[in-house]
């Protein structure tokens, strides 16, 4: 019988836990390394509807991008929805393992997947973390375009309904771009340091947006849910590794959207 530790050992080869950003609670979240695995499922987030999906499908191992426990639980009072979800995970014998910033920073991880999705050329590391490993990537667009057209380019390439454009000049010419997956708004000045034309990241705050405009930097905010790319890419790897290692487990892809926002037009 394949154990959680068998799959985790392979995951760690591609996404080492020790390259995660300081304080990021990656790795084992709930469960046991010695638990048996018959069915594994990949997801961006672990939310109640994802746990319900896992139970219905008979999944006993979840691999997520966002850690299910960003903050320690103060109690296990199930009147709290988050605690109730923990209870369901434990009651149904599900193990949860998370790969967060160690996926962003890994070679051929989330940042490289997004660079490929965006069609960037001459891709290089962008925005070094405290350990000297890049959190994002930078590169050149296939062709120079206006800031306005660039926002629509991002929208099209990332297959999203809406993208927010932050710029002082819609006609500014964009050729070089840097990005950080998810919520990387606090690193926007790195794009200025590297003399990039534009920066892409999610969850840009209102007042930070004003500062970006004042600096002359063009920014596109495609939202945080673009990181859903993780669940598809890790699903593909697990399918491949399952065959190579004769794990004899069923690999599932979560079909639940955990995007908390509805884009209304």
GIVENSUL-V415336 format. One record per residue. N is the residue number from 1. RES is the residue in one small letter. SS is DSSP state (h for helix, s for strand, l for the rest). OMEGA is omega as a letter, one per 40 degrees, with the letter a starting at -180 (none if undefined). BURIAL is + if it has 9 or more other ideal C-beta (glycine too) atoms within 8 Angstrom, else -. Layout:
n=N res=RES ss=SS omega=OMEGA burial=BURIAL
n=N res=RES ss=SS omega=OMEGA burial=BURIAL
This chain:
n=1 res=x ss=l omega=i burial=-
n=2 res=x ss=l omega=i burial=+
n=3 res=x ss=s omega=i burial=+
n=4 res=x ss=h omega=a burial=+
n=5 res=x ss=h omega=i burial=-
n=6 res=x ss=h omega=a burial=+
n=7 res=x ss=h omega=a burial=+
n=8 res=x ss=h omega=i burial=+
n=9 res=x ss=h omega=i burial=-
n=10 res=x ss=h omega=i burial=+
n=11 res=x ss=h omega=a burial=+
n=12 res=x ss=h omega=i burial=+
n=13 res=x ss=h omega=a burial=-
n=14 res=x ss=h omega=a burial=+
n=15 res=x ss=l omega=a burial=+
n=16 res=x ss=l omega=a burial=-
n=17 res=x ss=h omega=a burial=+
n=18 res=x ss=h omega=i burial=-
n=19 res=x ss=h omega=i burial=+
n=20 res=x ss=l omega=i burial=+
n=21 res=x ss=l omega=a burial=+
n=22 res=x ss=l omega=i burial=-
n=23 res=x ss=l omega=a burial=-
n=24 res=x ss=l omega=a burial=+
n=25 res=x ss=l omega=a burial=+
n=26 res=x ss=l omega=i burial=+
n=27 res=x ss=s omega=a burial=-
n=28 res=x ss=s omega=a burial=+
n=29 res=x ss=s omega=a burial=+
n=30 res=x ss=s omega=i burial=+
n=31 res=x ss=l omega=a burial=+
n=32 res=x ss=l omega=i burial=-
n=33 res=x ss=l omega=a burial=+
n=34 res=x ss=l omega=i burial=-
n=35 res=x ss=l omega=i burial=+
n=36 res=x ss=s omega=i burial=-
n=37 res=x ss=l omega=i burial=+
n=38 res=x ss=l omega=a burial=+
n=39 res=x ss=s omega=a burial=+
n=40 res=x ss=s omega=a burial=+
n=41 res=x ss=s omega=i burial=+
n=42 res=x ss=s omega=a burial=+
n=43 res=x ss=s omega=i burial=+
n=44 res=x ss=l omega=a burial=+
n=45 res=x ss=l omega=i burial=+
n=46 res=x ss=l omega=i burial=+
n=47 res=x ss=l omega=a burial=+
n=48 res=x ss=h omega=a burial=+
n=49 res=x ss=h omega=i burial=-
n=50 res=x ss=h omega=i burial=+
n=51 res=x ss=h omega=i burial=+
n=52 res=x ss=h omega=i burial=+
n=53 res=x ss=h omega=a burial=+
n=54 res=x ss=h omega=i burial=+
n=55 res=x ss=h omega=a burial=+
n=56 res=x ss=h omega=a burial=-
n=57 res=x ss=h omega=a burial=+
n=58 res=x ss=l omega=i burial=-
n=59 res=x ss=l omega=i burial=+
n=60 res=x ss=l omega=i burial=+
n=61 res=x ss=s omega=i burial=+
n=62 res=x ss=s omega=i burial=+
n=63 res=x ss=s omega=a burial=+
n=64 res=x ss=s omega=i burial=+
n=65 res=x ss=l omega=i burial=+
n=66 res=x ss=l omega=i burial=+
n=67 res=x ss=l omega=i burial=+
n=68 res=x ss=l omega=a burial=+
n=69 res=x ss=l omega=i burial=+
n=70 res=x ss=l omega=a burial=-
n=71 res=x ss=l omega=i burial=-
n=72 res=x ss=l omega=i burial=-
n=73 res=x ss=l omega=i burial=+
n=74 res=x ss=l omega=i burial=-
n=75 res=x ss=l omega=i burial=-
n=76 res=x ss=l omega=i burial=-
n=77 res=x ss=l omega=a burial=-
n=78 res=x ss=l omega=i burial=-
n=79 res=x ss=l omega=i burial=-
n=80 res=x ss=l omega=a burial=-
n=81 res=x ss=h omega=i burial=-
n=82 res=x ss=h omega=i burial=-
n=83 res=x ss=h omega=i burial=+
n=84 res=x ss=h omega=i burial=+
n=85 res=x ss=h omega=i burial=+
n=86 res=x ss=h omega=a burial=+
n=87 res=x ss=h omega=i burial=+
n=88 res=x ss=h omega=i burial=+
n=89 res=x ss=h omega=a burial=+
n=90 res=x ss=h omega=a burial=+
n=91 res=x ss=h omega=a burial=-
n=92 res=x ss=l omega=i burial=+
n=93 res=x ss=l omega=a burial=-
n=94 res=x ss=l omega=i burial=+
n=95 res=x ss=s omega=i burial=+
n=96 res=x ss=s omega=i burial=+
n=97 res=x ss=s omega=a burial=+
n=98 res=x ss=s omega=a burial=+
n=99 res=x ss=l omega=a burial=+
n=100 res=x ss=l omega=a burial=+
n=101 res=x ss=h omega=i burial=+
n=102 res=x ss=h omega=i burial=+
n=103 res=x ss=h omega=i burial=+
n=104 res=x ss=h omega=a burial=+
n=105 res=x ss=h omega=a burial=+
n=106 res=x ss=l omega=i burial=+
n=107 res=x ss=l omega=a burial=-
n=108 res=x ss=l omega=i burial=-
n=109 res=x ss=l omega=a burial=+
n=110 res=x ss=h omega=a burial=+
n=111 res=x ss=h omega=i burial=+
n=112 res=x ss=h omega=i burial=+
n=113 res=x ss=h omega=a burial=+
n=114 res=x ss=h omega=i burial=+
n=115 res=x ss=h omega=i burial=+
n=116 res=x ss=h omega=i burial=-
n=117 res=x ss=h omega=a burial=+
n=118 res=x ss=l omega=i burial=+
n=119 res=x ss=l omega=a burial=-
n=120 res=x ss=l omega=i burial=+
n=121 res=x ss=s omega=i burial=-
n=122 res=x ss=s omega=a burial=-
n=123 res=x ss=s omega=i burial=+
n=124 res=x ss=s omega=i burial=-
n=125 res=x ss=s omega=a burial=-
n=126 res=x ss=s omega=i burial=+
n=127 res=x ss=s omega=a burial=+
n=128 res=x ss=s omega=i burial=-
n=129 res=x ss=l omega=a burial=+
n=130 res=x ss=l omega=a burial=-
n=131 res=x ss=l omega=i burial=-
n=132 res=x ss=l omega=i burial=-
n=133 res=x ss=l omega=a burial=+
n=134 res=x ss=s omega=i burial=+
n=135 res=x ss=s omega=a burial=+
n=136 res=x ss=s omega=i burial=+
n=137 res=x ss=s omega=i burial=+
n=138 res=x ss=s omega=a burial=+
n=139 res=x ss=s omega=a burial=+
n=140 res=x ss=s omega=i burial=+
n=141 res=x ss=s omega=i burial=+
n=142 res=x ss=s omega=i burial=-
n=143 res=x ss=s omega=i burial=-
n=144 res=x ss=s omega=a burial=-
n=145 res=x ss=s omega=i burial=+
n=146 res=x ss=s omega=i burial=+
n=147 res=x ss=h omega=i burial=+
n=148 res=x ss=h omega=i burial=+
n=149 res=x ss=h omega=i burial=-
n=150 res=x ss=h omega=i burial=+
n=151 res=x ss=h omega=i burial=+
n=152 res=x ss=h omega=i burial=+
n=153 res=x ss=h omega=i burial=+
n=154 res=x ss=h omega=i burial=+
n=155 res=x ss=h omega=a burial=+
n=156 res=x ss=h omega=a burial=-
n=157 res=x ss=h omega=a burial=+
n=158 res=x ss=l omega=i burial=+
n=159 res=x ss=l omega=i burial=-
n=160 res=x ss=l omega=a burial=+
n=161 res=x ss=l omega=a burial=-
n=162 res=x ss=l omega=i burial=-
n=163 res=x ss=l omega=i burial=+
n=164 res=x ss=s omega=i burial=+
n=165 res=x ss=s omega=i burial=+
n=166 res=x ss=s omega=a burial=+
n=167 res=x ss=l omega=i burial=+
n=168 res=x ss=l omega=a burial=-
n=169 res=x ss=l omega=a burial=-
n=170 res=x ss=l omega=a burial=-
n=171 res=x ss=l omega=i burial=-
n=172 res=x ss=l omega=a burial=+
n=173 res=x ss=s omega=a burial=+
n=174 res=x ss=s omega=i burial=+
n=175 res=x ss=s omega=a burial=-
n=176 res=x ss=s omega=a burial=+
n=177 res=x ss=s omega=i burial=+
n=178 res=x ss=s omega=i burial=+
n=179 res=x ss=s omega=i burial=+
n=180 res=x ss=s omega=a burial=+
n=181 res=x ss=s omega=i burial=+
n=182 res=x ss=s omega=a burial=+
n=183 res=x ss=s omega=a burial=-
n=184 res=x ss=l omega=a burial=+
n=185 res=x ss=h omega=a burial=+
n=186 res=x ss=h omega=a burial=-
n=187 res=x ss=h omega=a burial=+
n=188 res=x ss=l omega=a burial=+
n=189 res=x ss=h omega=i burial=-
n=190 res=x ss=h omega=i burial=+
n=191 res=x ss=h omega=i burial=+
n=192 res=x ss=h omega=a burial=+
n=193 res=x ss=h omega=a burial=-
n=194 res=x ss=l omega=i burial=+
n=195 res=x ss=l omega=i burial=-
n=196 res=x ss=l omega=i burial=+
n=197 res=x ss=l omega=a burial=+
n=198 res=x ss=s omega=a burial=+
n=199 res=x ss=s omega=i burial=+
n=200 res=x ss=s omega=i burial=+
n=201 res=x ss=s omega=a burial=+
n=202 res=x ss=s omega=i burial=+
n=203 res=x ss=l omega=i burial=+
n=204 res=x ss=l omega=a burial=+
n=205 res=x ss=l omega=a burial=-
n=206 res=x ss=h omega=a burial=-
n=207 res=x ss=h omega=i burial=-
n=208 res=x ss=h omega=i burial=+
n=209 res=x ss=h omega=i burial=+
n=210 res=x ss=h omega=i burial=-
n=211 res=x ss=h omega=i burial=+
n=212 res=x ss=h omega=i burial=+
n=213 res=x ss=h omega=a burial=+
n=214 res=x ss=h omega=a burial=-
n=215 res=x ss=h omega=a burial=-
n=216 res=x ss=l omega=a burial=-
n=217 res=x ss=l omega=i burial=+
n=218 res=x ss=s omega=a burial=+
n=219 res=x ss=s omega=i burial=+
n=220 res=x ss=s omega=i burial=+
n=221 res=x ss=s omega=a burial=+
n=222 res=x ss=l omega=a burial=+
n=223 res=x ss=l omega=a burial=+
n=224 res=x ss=l omega=a burial=-
n=225 res=x ss=h omega=i burial=+
n=226 res=x ss=h omega=i burial=+
n=227 res=x ss=h omega=i burial=+
n=228 res=x ss=h omega=i burial=+
n=229 res=x ss=h omega=a burial=+
n=230 res=x ss=h omega=a burial=+
n=231 res=x ss=h omega=i burial=+
n=232 res=x ss=h omega=a burial=+
n=233 res=x ss=h omega=a burial=+
n=234 res=x ss=h omega=i burial=+
n=235 res=x ss=h omega=a burial=+
n=236 res=x ss=h omega=a burial=-
n=237 res=x ss=h omega=i burial=+
n=238 res=x ss=h omega=i burial=+
n=239 res=x ss=h omega=a burial=+
n=240 res=x ss=h omega=a burial=-
n=241 res=x ss=h omega=i burial=+
n=242 res=x ss=h omega=i burial=+
n=243 res=x ss=h omega=a burial=-
n=244 res=x ss=h omega=a burial=-
n=245 res=x ss=h omega=a burial=-
n=246 res=x ss=l omega=i burial=-
n=247 res=x ss=l omega=a burial=+
n=248 res=x ss=l omega=i burial=-
n=249 res=x ss=l omega=i burial=+
n=250 res=x ss=s omega=a burial=-
n=251 res=x ss=s omega=a burial=+
n=252 res=x ss=s omega=i burial=+
n=253 res=x ss=s omega=i burial=+
n=254 res=x ss=l omega=a burial=+
n=255 res=x ss=l omega=a burial=-
n=256 res=x ss=l omega=i burial=+
n=257 res=x ss=l omega=i burial=-
n=258 res=x ss=l omega=i burial=+
n=259 res=x ss=l omega=a burial=-
n=260 res=x ss=l omega=a burial=-
n=261 res=x ss=l omega=i burial=-
n=262 res=x ss=l omega=i burial=-
n=263 res=x ss=l omega=a burial=-
n=264 res=x ss=l omega=a burial=-
n=265 res=x ss=l omega=none burial=-
